[in-house]
Amino acid sequence: MSAESTGQNEHYLRVFRRRFRTWRGTRPFWAGLFVLLGGFPIMYFPYANLQIGHLTLAMATTGGAGSLIIGVLLVVLGVSLWFQRHVQTFAGVAAILLALVSIPVSNLGGFVIGFLLAMVGGAMAVSWAPGKAEQTEAVTRKDDVGAVQPAAAGATNGAGGEFDDLSGTTPTNGTNGRHSAG
């Protein structure tokens, strides 16, 4: 191995961290994490036994099975937000509805902890939008004086004579100035 080889000298944890950051940035990761974490207190507290000295306090309610179902569904929705990002709107709305249903069913939504986590995660999932690739700088042209100015709308960009006009009214787009809604 030579000293000039690239990529071989990086530590595997640094490579893993970079790949995880890239993966995390392409999906609603934090929304999925909040929804996932919101499911655990909702399904745990109805089955928990709290020991205070010699006194056992059982949190069991008649909705224990309902709490378990709601909690498991929230965990599944959180994981699906990570691995199937195209269902983020459905999963977000479902998480919000399940969090609201958990208030009467599961000890006030896991003593409000699970309720709040699931609500915040569901709202984050509904509002998540994939990032856009960075735009290249505007095409510039030189005028007679020599100062650089941004290119005007409709100017050719130099790549095959195409127009930069984004108004939708150019003669080559075939819509006669109408948008798709009109």
Secondary structure, DSSP 8 states (H G I E B T S, - for coil): --TT-SSSSS-HHHHHHHHHHHHHHTTTHHHHHHHHHHHHHHHHGGG-EEEETTEEEE---TTHHHHHHHHHHHHHHHHHHHH-GGGHHHHHHHHHHHHHHHHHHTHHHHHTHHHHHHHHHHHHHHH------------EEE-TT--EEE--TT-B-SSTT-B---SS--TTSSSTT--TT-
